[in-house]
Amino acid sequence: MNKLLKNKLVLSTVAALAVMAASQSAQAQSIGVGASVGAASCTFATGAGITFGIYNPLAATAALGSSTATITCTVGAVPTVSVSNGGSFLVNRRMTDGTNFLNYSVLTPTTNLTTGVCPAAGAGTPWPAGFILTAAPSITARVYNVCAQLPAGQSQPTGTYADNITVGITF
C-alpha cells in the first residue's frame, strides 16, 4: 500500500508539472481600442449683471461697467459671441425706468484673447453681431470681459433704470 501511495504521488506530481508546462505556452491576441472626438462643442456661463452704480449726468466722462462670459470648448473650436440689443432698443441700447430712457453701449474688450481688458471711458468698439474669439487651445475654461459704458451728460430724471441683454455663442 505504501508503494501505491508513492505511485499516486509521482503521478500527481507529473500531472501538476504537465499543467504548469501547458499554462506557460499561452497565446496572446491584441484588441483594438478607438474613439473619435465629435463635432466642436462649447459651454458657457455669464457672470454677474452689469451695474453702473449711481449715475451722475453732470459727470464729464462715461460711467463704466462690465461682466464676464466664461467659455469652455473642445480643442480647436472657434466660438463667436453675440450680445442682443436688449428689451428697449431704439437706434441705441437703452435702459428704462418704465417711462424714461438712458442710452448705454456694450463694447468688446481690447482683444479677442482672454487678456482683453475693457476700453477706457469714451473709447471702444461696439459689440458687433458676432465677436469671433480665438480657437480653443485646450478644454480649460476661458474668461472674457463683456464691457459697457453709460455716456456722460444724459438728461433724465432720477429713478432706477434697467434692461436685459442676452449673450449667446455659436461654434
C-alpha positions in Angstrom: 0.0 0.0 0.0 2.9 2.3 0.7 4.1 1.6 -2.9 0.7 2.6 -4.2 0.8 5.9 -2.4 4.2 6.6 -3.8 3.0 5.9 -7.4 0.0 8.2 -6.9 2.3 10.9 -5.5 4.6 10.5 -8.5 1.6 10.6 -11.0 0.1 13.7 -9.2 3.5 15.4 -9.4 3.8 14.6 -13.1 0.2 15.8 -13.8 0.9 19.1 -12.0 4.1 19.7 -14.0 2.2 19.0 -17.2 -0.5 21.5 -16.3 2.2 24.1 -15.4 4.0 23.5 -18.7 0.8 23.9 -20.7 -0.1 27.1 -19.0 3.3 28.5 -19.8 2.7 28.1 -23.5 -0.3 30.6 -23.6 -1.1 32.7 -26.6 -1.8 36.5 -26.8 -4.1 38.4 -29.1 -4.5 42.2 -29.4 -7.7 44.1 -29.0 -8.1 47.4 -30.9 -9.1 50.5 -28.9 -10.5 53.6 -30.6 -12.6 56.7 -30.1 -13.5 59.8 -32.1 -14.0 63.3 -30.7 -17.3 64.5 -32.0 -18.1 67.9 -33.5 -16.9 71.1 -31.9 -18.7 71.7 -28.6 -18.8 74.6 -26.2 -20.5 75.6 -22.9 -20.6 79.0 -21.3 -21.9 80.9 -18.4 -22.2 84.6 -17.8 -21.1 86.5 -14.8 -22.9 89.0 -12.6 -25.1 91.7 -14.1 -23.5 94.9 -15.4 -24.0 97.7 -12.9 -23.0 101.3 -13.4 -23.7 102.4 -9.8 -25.3 105.8 -9.2 -25.2 107.7 -12.5 -24.3 111.4 -12.4 -25.5 113.2 -15.6 -23.2 116.1 -14.7 -20.0 113.9 -14.7 -17.6 114.7 -17.6 -16.9 111.1 -18.5 -18.9 108.0 -19.2 -19.7 105.5 -16.4 -18.1 102.1 -16.9 -19.4 98.6 -16.1 -18.6 95.1 -17.1 -19.4 91.4 -16.7 -17.8 88.2 -17.9 -18.5 85.3 -20.2 -16.8 82.0 -19.2 -16.4 79.7 -22.2 -15.2 76.1 -22.3 -14.8 74.4 -25.7 -13.3 71.4 -27.3 -9.8 71.9 -28.7 -9.9 73.9 -31.9 -13.4 75.2 -31.6 -13.8 78.9 -32.6 -16.7 80.4 -30.8 -18.5 83.5 -31.8 -20.1 85.6 -29.1 -23.2 87.7 -29.7 -25.0 90.2 -27.5 -28.6 91.1 -28.0 -29.8 94.7 -28.3 -31.9 94.4 -25.1 -35.5 95.0 -24.5 -35.7 98.8 -25.0 -33.6 99.1 -28.1 -34.4 102.0 -30.5 -31.3 103.1 -32.5 -29.3 102.5 -29.3 -29.4 100.1 -26.4 -31.4 101.7 -23.7 -32.3 101.2 -20.0 -35.7 102.3 -18.9 -37.5 103.3 -15.6 -40.7 102.5 -17.4 -41.1 105.9 -18.9 -37.7 107.5 -19.5 -34.5 106.0 -21.0 -30.7 106.1 -20.6 -28.6 105.0 -23.5 -25.7 102.6 -23.0 -23.2 100.7 -25.1 -21.9 97.2 -24.9 -18.3 97.2 -26.1 -15.8 94.5 -27.0 -12.7 94.1 -24.9 -9.4 95.4 -26.4 -8.6 92.0 -27.9 -10.3 88.7 -28.6 -7.9 86.9 -26.3 -8.6 86.3 -22.6 -6.2 89.1 -21.8 -8.5 91.7 -23.4 -9.5 94.5 -21.0 -12.4 96.9 -21.2 -11.7 100.2 -23.0 -11.3 103.5 -21.3 -14.3 105.8 -20.9 -15.4 107.3 -24.2 -13.3 104.7 -26.2 -14.0 101.2 -27.5 -15.7 99.3 -30.3 -19.4 98.5 -30.1 -20.1 94.7 -29.8 -20.6 93.5 -33.4 -23.3 91.0 -34.5 -20.6 88.4 -33.7 -17.3 88.7 -31.9 -15.1 85.9 -33.0 -12.8 84.5 -30.3 -9.5 82.6 -30.8 -9.6 78.8 -31.3 -9.7 76.9 -28.0 -6.1 75.7 -27.3 -7.4 73.2 -24.6 -10.6 72.4 -22.7 -9.7 74.8 -19.9 -12.3 77.4 -19.3 -11.5 80.9 -20.7 -13.0 84.1 -19.2 -13.7 87.1 -21.5 -14.9 90.6 -20.5 -18.2 92.0 -21.6 -17.7 95.8 -21.4 -20.3 98.5 -21.1 -20.4 102.3 -21.0 -23.1 104.7 -20.0 -22.4 108.0 -21.8 -22.0 111.2 -19.8 -24.5 114.1 -20.0 -27.8 112.3 -20.4 -30.6 114.5 -19.1 -33.1 112.1 -17.4 -35.0 112.3 -14.1 -34.0 110.4 -11.0 -35.1 106.7 -10.9 -34.0 103.2 -11.3 -33.2 102.2 -14.9 -32.7 98.7 -16.1 -32.5 96.5 -19.2 -31.7 92.9 -20.0 -29.3 91.7 -22.8 -28.8 88.1 -23.9 -25.3 86.7 -24.5 -25.1 83.8 -26.9 -22.4 81.7 -28.5 -22.1 79.8 -31.8 -19.3 77.5 -32.7 
